């Protein structure tokens, strides 16, 4: 087997990159993916990181059984891991503000790598719409109206049977109706006070003196104080509650019972009106699909970081993580042979030590980076600012209050 060259003490990433990206190509790819090959700062640091890792691994006292392309691959991976951790943190911070946004997906060419996202209430508003729908004051579900003619002496009405008869059903043929409102109540007292109560046209004659207003012709009345009108309306309500049947209903499992029991006059001229929602529409209206929407965390439009914009804190972490990766690779290379025979003895290689140390260092570096991001999150910074404000006020409270006599 031919001898394979190992690290000789120098590397030239710029030359390797130029030969590969020439047309036609005259060399091999310097990095596996080429994410940062065009970044001038990455090219410059690639050689420095290679020298740094080789020296930390014992070169030139000991041979480092790696080539420059292994160092560069580890360097590229370290930058990518740093970007992944950074953007995972940013996704946790901003996802609620961008979930459901259109035209910003990765497939549409969007890139939030250098975008400042201002927190907003878009997701909270979508959630609150559902409370509005339940309260009947908004939401994204349509209300439908239904009507059932009243039948004399029939007090109970099966609205599920009405739903099946009118096609408000699911694929299994069962009713998918949810009643939201039933219009079975008397006219408001204000209307009964000012309008015709319907008792044979005797509203004015019946309430002219009792309600406290005087008629001066067919459509002329004397305006009374508002407080007097409110008392008169309460009087009408009491009159109605005492002398007439109480209009009400019970609704249990879409089975409607109305009070009082309809008579022949009710059945001749009246119907029962109600509003309902289709349960299937409620589900359908809550689903929004689109190829250019941010529907889940994996569609967040983040590309790889720009290496030249990473500050010294981030680059220091990248250098250390590159060293851990190269240490791991060197351990696997040396693990091919547990011992190497030499004249009169054998030399044991440190494969297990290198791999164990590399795994420990990688885990520790990732944990340290995540802790750093958590400490600089929006919530942590606001809590720190609040604590600083409280400490400042506590310190000012201890300042002596000087009394000046002029």
Residue, then its C-alpha position, 0 to 999 in steps of 0.5 A: x500500500x502506498x504511503x499516504x501523505x499526512x500533515x506537513x506543517x503548512x496548508x494553503x486553502x486559497x490555492x486549493x479553493x482556486x484550483x477546485x473552482x477554476x473552469x475546468x477544475x484542476x483540484x479536489x473540493x477543499x471542504x465537503x459542502x463548500x458553504x463558506x469557500x467564497x468567504x475571504x475571512x474563512x479562507x484566511x482563518x482556515x490555514x490558521x485553524x489548521x495550524x492551531x489544531x495541529x499544534x494542539x495535537x502535538x505537532x511537530x513533536x508528534x505526527x498528526x495523521x491527518x491531511x489539510x482537507x480533514x482540518x478544513x472539513x472540521x472547520x466547516x462543520x464547526x461553523x455550521x454547528x454554531x449557525x445551527x445552534x444560533x438559529x435554533x435559539x432565534x427560532x424559539x425567540x421569534x416563531x410565535x411572531x412568524x408562524x403562518x407568515x406567507x411569502x417568507x418560506x425557505x422554498x420561496x427564497x426568503x432568508x432571515x439570517x440578517x433580519x431583525x424580527x419585531x415581536x407581534x401578536x399575530x399568533x395570539x390574535x389567531x388564538x383569540x379569534x376562537x374565543x370570539x367565535x365561541x362568544x359570538x363576537x367574531x372569529x373565523x367560523x361562519x354562523x348559519x341560520x335555521x328555522x323550524x315552524x312551531x307546532x301546536x301543543x309540541x314543546x320538544x324539537x329535535x334539532x339534530x333531526x333537522x340537521x340531518x334533514x338539511x344536510x348538516x352532516x359529516x361523512x358518516x351521516x351524523x349531524x355536525x351542528x352546534x347551536x349557538x343562539x336560539x331566538x325565542x324570547x319576548x320583545x324587549x320592554x323598551x319596544x313594548x313601552x314605546x311601540x304597539x304591544x300587539x294586544x288588539x292595538x290597545x297599547x296606549x289605552x292600556x299604558x297611557x296612564x300606567x306607564x306615565x306618558x300622555x298621547x296628544x294625537x295618533x303620533x304625538x307624545x310628550x317627552x319625559x325625563x330619561x329616568x322616568x322612562x327607565x322606571x316605566x320600562x321596568x314597570x312594563x317588564x314587571x307587568x309582563x312577568x306577572x301577567x303573561x307566560x315566561x318565554x324561555x327554552x332549554x337546550x340539551x344535546x341539541x334537543x330543544x324544549x320551549x316555554x310556554x307550549x305553543x298554541x294554535x295561534x303560535x303554530x299559525x303565525x310563528x317560527x323558531x329561529x336559531x343560529x348554528x355552526x357546522x363543526x366540520x367548517x370549524x375544523x376546515x377554517x382552522x387549517x391553512x395550507x400553502x407552499x410559501x408559508x411558515x407552517x412549522x419550525x423546519x420551514x423557518x427561512x434560515x441559511x448558513x451563517x456568514x462567517x465574516x460577520x461572526x464576532x470574536x466570541x463566536x469564532x473562539x467557540x468555532x476554533x475550540x469545536x474544530x479542535x474537538x472534531x479533529x481530535x475525534x478524527x485523529x482518534x478514529x484514524x489511530x484506532x485502526x491499529x491498537x499497537x504499532x510494532x517497533x524494534x524490540x517493543x510495541x507502541x500503544x496508540x491513544x485512540x480511546x483517550x482522543x475519542x473520549x476527550x473529543x466527545x466530552x469537549x464537544x458536549x461541553x462546548x454545545x452546552x456552554x453555547x446554549x447556556x450563553x444563548x439562553x442568558x441573552x434571550x429576550x426574557x432573560x435580558x428583561x428579567x435582568x433589566x428589571x432586577x437592575x432597576x429594583x437594585x437601583x431604586x433600593x440603592x437610591x432609597x438609602x441615600x440620606x434625605x438632606x433638609x435645607x433651611x433657607 
